Amino acid sequence: MSRLLCVAAFAAALQPPPRAPEPPRIEKTANYKAAAEASARLAGELKAPPASRKTVAVVGGGLSGLACGKYLSDAGHEATVHEARDVLGGKWKAHRMSFAMRERPGEFTSFEFPEGVPAPLNMAAAILTNTEMLSLVDKIRMVPGLLPMLLEGQSFIDEQDELSVLQFMEKYGMPDTINEEIFIAMGKALDFIDPDKLSMTVVLTAMNRFINEADGSQTAFLDGNQPERVCAPMADRIRDAGATWKRTRPSRRSA
Ligand SMILES: Cc1cc2nc3c(=O)[nH]c(=O)nc-3n(C[C@H](O)[C@H](O)[C@H](O)COP(=O)(O)OP(=O)(O)OC[C@H]3O[C@@H](n4cnc5c(N)ncnc54)[C@H](O)[C@@H]3O)c2cc1C
């Protein structure tokens, strides 16, 4: 009997984990429809006839490699995705928080959460090893605000709901750099609002969740919005080069 249980447990361990529930309206999204249409075409009219099916090695199990493996399989080929690391996902799969640096446009600085180090120690390591954004004094001044969160967890976090991010920073004497470089970007990303209006509970909950989710995705924060930071410089460059751009009515399709 116990041998039977062992075999059953071993078989269960080999099963892939159950799929997370899909958002109910996902099939109505444009991306889903486009991908489903591509898969249907590959599995239908473009399916390779048995004689011309290939064995394909795909190098890299990031999003491109996984998509490639899926579409090749849809088309009837035998694809093997080779991934050097022991996790799939590539760039996405790094326990890291990156921030655009205001003083060095185009450059990011990262907080690396070391593998195998449990929260909250991983956050302490990430803060201590960042040298580009935070000075030693900044790091020391962050301790009074972050230590209670790290020690008490969600109960401390919930109690901060009365404070905006800015009030929390003032209460715990945290340096202005943290607000300018980190919390403005986080506030905008999490709730589209500035730190003087955003509840500190929102930011701390996200941080606490992030430090505990070693299998979560990498997170990056830009230091501004896309129209200002991406589109405006491109438009300027176009104008400087002597070209123009203007807003027009939608052009009519030619026959
Ligand atoms: C924080 C963040 C947010 C992002 N947000 C967006 C977004 O909103 N929209 C968007 O379109 N894009 C976004 N991106 C970009 C997008 O995630 C990347 O463009 C995409 O993940 C790149 O996938 P990839 O498979 O091409 O490369 P990678 O993710 O770099 O994967 C390459 C894989 O190949 C493996 N590998 C390399 N060499 C070998 C080898 N010799 N043998 C075996 N394996 C090898 C690597 O280990 C890695 O797993 C974001 C990226 C980040 C980091």
Ligand as a Chemical Component Dictionary entry (heavy atoms), coordinates in Angstrom:
data_LIG
# 
_chem_comp.id                   LIG 
_chem_comp.type                 NON-POLYMER 
_chem_comp.pdbx_formal_charge   0 
_chem_comp.three_letter_code    LIG 
# 
loop_
_chem_comp_atom.comp_id 
_chem_comp_atom.atom_id 
_chem_comp_atom.alt_atom_id 
_chem_comp_atom.type_symbol 
_chem_comp_atom.charge 
_chem_comp_atom.model_Cartn_x 
_chem_comp_atom.model_Cartn_y 
_chem_comp_atom.model_Cartn_z 
_chem_comp_atom.pdbx_ordinal 
LIG C1  C1  C 0 10.588 44.883 -16.503 1  
LIG C2  C2  C 0 10.315 44.668 -17.949 2  
LIG C3  C3  C 0 9.115  45.088 -18.476 3  
LIG C4  C4  C 0 8.844  44.897 -19.827 4  
LIG N1  N1  N 0 7.653  45.311 -20.311 5  
LIG C5  C5  C 0 7.354  45.089 -21.602 6  
LIG C6  C6  C 0 6.107  45.482 -22.136 7  
LIG O1  O1  O 0 5.272  46.035 -21.439 8  
LIG N2  N2  N 0 5.856  45.229 -23.442 9  
LIG C7  C7  C 0 6.783  44.625 -24.243 10 
LIG O2  O2  O 0 6.513  44.403 -25.421 11 
LIG N3  N3  N 0 7.977  44.247 -23.764 12 
LIG C8  C8  C 0 8.290  44.470 -22.472 13 
LIG N4  N4  N 0 9.498  44.097 -21.996 14 
LIG C9  C9  C 0 10.482 43.535 -22.906 15 
LIG C10 C10 C 0 10.229 42.063 -23.107 16 
LIG O3  O3  O 0 10.019 41.461 -21.848 17 
LIG C11 C11 C 0 11.451 41.479 -23.775 18 
LIG O4  O4  O 0 11.597 42.102 -25.026 19 
LIG C12 C12 C 0 11.277 40.002 -23.987 20 
LIG O5  O5  O 0 11.044 39.356 -22.755 21 
LIG C13 C13 C 0 12.526 39.463 -24.668 22 
LIG O6  O6  O 0 12.321 38.095 -24.872 23 
LIG P1  P1  P 0 13.353 37.226 -25.661 24 
LIG O7  O7  O 0 12.841 35.816 -25.596 25 
LIG O8  O8  O 0 13.611 37.807 -26.990 26 
LIG O9  O9  O 0 14.737 37.378 -24.898 27 
LIG P2  P2  P 0 15.129 36.972 -23.418 28 
LIG O10 O10 O 0 14.033 37.231 -22.462 29 
LIG O11 O11 O 0 16.437 37.655 -23.176 30 
LIG O12 O12 O 0 15.339 35.409 -23.476 31 
LIG C14 C14 C 0 16.492 34.812 -23.971 32 
LIG C15 C15 C 0 16.652 33.481 -23.261 33 
LIG O13 O13 O 0 17.684 32.758 -23.906 34 
LIG C16 C16 C 0 18.473 32.101 -22.941 35 
LIG N5  N5  N 0 19.770 31.861 -23.569 36 
LIG C17 C17 C 0 20.636 32.782 -24.025 37 
LIG N6  N6  N 0 21.681 32.177 -24.604 38 
LIG C18 C18 C 0 21.457 30.850 -24.503 39 
LIG C19 C19 C 0 22.167 29.690 -24.941 40 
LIG N7  N7  N 0 23.346 29.785 -25.602 41 
LIG N8  N8  N 0 21.643 28.481 -24.688 42 
LIG C20 C20 C 0 20.459 28.364 -24.058 43 
LIG N9  N9  N 0 19.729 29.412 -23.626 44 
LIG C21 C21 C 0 20.230 30.640 -23.854 45 
LIG C22 C22 C 0 18.502 33.072 -21.777 46 
LIG O14 O14 O 0 18.805 32.421 -20.558 47 
LIG C23 C23 C 0 17.066 33.606 -21.802 48 
LIG O15 O15 O 0 16.204 32.820 -21.004 49 
LIG C24 C24 C 0 9.796  44.287 -20.656 50 
LIG C25 C25 C 0 11.014 43.839 -20.112 51 
LIG C26 C26 C 0 11.265 44.026 -18.776 52 
LIG C27 C27 C 0 12.566 43.538 -18.220 53 
# 
loop_
_chem_comp_bond.comp_id 
_chem_comp_bond.atom_id_1 
_chem_comp_bond.atom_id_2 
_chem_comp_bond.value_order 
_chem_comp_bond.pdbx_ordinal 
LIG C1  C2  SING 1  
LIG C2  C3  SING 2  
LIG C2  C26 DOUB 3  
LIG C3  C4  DOUB 4  
LIG C4  N1  SING 5  
LIG C4  C24 SING 6  
LIG N1  C5  DOUB 7  
LIG C5  C6  SING 8  
LIG C5  C8  SING 9  
LIG C6  O1  DOUB 10 
LIG C6  N2  SING 11 
LIG N2  C7  SING 12 
LIG C7  O2  DOUB 13 
LIG C7  N3  SING 14 
LIG N3  C8  DOUB 15 
LIG C8  N4  SING 16 
LIG N4  C9  SING 17 
LIG N4  C24 SING 18 
LIG C9  C10 SING 19 
LIG C10 O3  SING 20 
LIG C10 C11 SING 21 
LIG C11 O4  SING 22 
LIG C11 C12 SING 23 
LIG C12 O5  SING 24 
LIG C12 C13 SING 25 
LIG C13 O6  SING 26 
LIG O6  P1  SING 27 
LIG P1  O7  DOUB 28 
LIG P1  O8  SING 29 
LIG P1  O9  SING 30 
LIG O9  P2  SING 31 
LIG P2  O10 DOUB 32 
LIG P2  O11 SING 33 
LIG P2  O12 SING 34 
LIG O12 C14 SING 35 
LIG C14 C15 SING 36 
LIG C15 O13 SING 37 
LIG C15 C23 SING 38 
LIG O13 C16 SING 39 
LIG C16 N5  SING 40 
LIG C16 C22 SING 41 
LIG N5  C17 SING 42 
LIG N5  C21 SING 43 
LIG C17 N6  DOUB 44 
LIG N6  C18 SING 45 
LIG C18 C19 SING 46 
LIG C18 C21 DOUB 47 
LIG C19 N7  SING 48 
LIG C19 N8  DOUB 49 
LIG N8  C20 SING 50 
LIG C20 N9  DOUB 51 
LIG N9  C21 SING 52 
LIG C22 O14 SING 53 
LIG C22 C23 SING 54 
LIG C23 O15 SING 55 
LIG C24 C25 DOUB 56 
LIG C25 C26 SING 57 
LIG C26 C27 SING 58 
# 
